[in-house]
Amino acid sequence: MATAAITTPMGMSKPLRVWERIELQVGDGPEAGHYLARIQDFINGGIVITDPEFLSGSSLMRENMSVAVIVRRDDAMYQFTSTIKKTLGRGSRQFILSPPRHFERVQRRMFVRVDLESALWYARIVPLGDWQNYDDRLAWHRSQTYDISGGGTLFRAVDEMPTGELVLLKMEYLKDISLPETVVAQVHRCVSIEREWRCGVQFVLADALPARLEPNEIAALPASIRRFDRNAQNRLSTAVFARQVELRKKGLL
């Protein structure tokens, strides 16, 4: 029989709850497997999860494997290490994880941010009157990122851009992790450092595009901007967090 929660371990103010969503990382490096799941039940000696949703990577969930479990709360993100004690059901769609002994409070920010140097191209979205073949007339600038999070990125710009301006980004990193390569972003700040402009932007999700662009504008821009939704952002956040975990293990953070 399901219980309301598991005893609160050290490092966390409130206990885990039935039906709470968790993220899982199996293995390390570029082959690490990333999953989303929900807690189904608490039993003696374990946490039952059902139907983990595969996000990325190539490492599969198997018995006796160590997993990093990530819990997002309003105040912070927490992590604990667990072991897959048992698989249940046909196709191994249910798993029993060992209970947490200690949570690590990872960060207070909504999105983890890590340093990242990766190729990026950006183009300012400016009104041209005729939106047919608009993509052919965009002025693309090659640049690079300085850091990235699930919410946005910081990159080098050729000149200053005003706060609130919309830009298109083609990001090599998004392509590398099998996410829509081209996204819309909104300039949050742009500062001059050592004679170069650095612009911080916030990604614009697909469901927020109609509030910022007209239908003909959305239709004229690359189709991938309409695929960068909440699920894609969650996958990006998971990938960035996994990168942070790897850097911590290497002593680089």
Steps between C-alpha positions, in 0.01 A plus 500: 500500500636844406604738771486877475874548511835360601686617809677827433873434449776740597538808279134538399227695676203291378470127424449344160137451400300250298462618138784751536703532181870413510782496248752218471849475354646156433873488434741782421636689203340536155341153524317575826129423483253769611143423603191663650281298737244531778497332839225241512539358848721462806565149631726358766852564381421680177328749270286367215505695174303416186548559125812719494494727195825478302650841417851446367819293516562129448535352851192292594352446843591155634510327836791584732589815303575822686282797410505869586148611596411868463205664676393854409330708767397865517791586727776299331605192308599192701694188407559162658671181386298180483524146366252316280417215737246321280311521172132402486253423227535406135747723319640621833264797523502503882808544713575494871767750608688487828383778736706818537727542799611855430391774260742752354355845442636584155390857436232763570461620141213379285750386238851369550753705299838366389784641293485382140693605191306385196433635151194721463350707217252777574278727292291792616128466428419830332180596312552493125141546387491196270552181702516268200846344472592692812754240608705566187537867597603456861846637586667214687807564718734221609580510870547277804336438834661573837251312714161332477206396715156358434370856492748677275859563395771766500678561169729745320330758277640731233315800642262601776140378491224662706328319785187325380612454138431161343774301329529166324772266626650201322680310773743216438453375857124455454564299185758287683242394760227437237290809576361756252809682373336836429308679775361846573652690793439838661786728603518536876819705525791604280825632650839600362794307649855542372378666179248232411127474555365214707126444480295291737177368350201302621360223281141550382290183517264404219184580696630854572574586135146630416537765771819633339459440125219521247375174340660587162829567676492166682416322175791666317764408758668155524255227601723383786402807708155341537653178636691662786233439763496426872607140442797613291596749770483226765730283289741793466493563875575133565793502257645817655459360849676178393786713371519675836512164680788387276694821563449460875636145485808626314550776757441774244215664693 
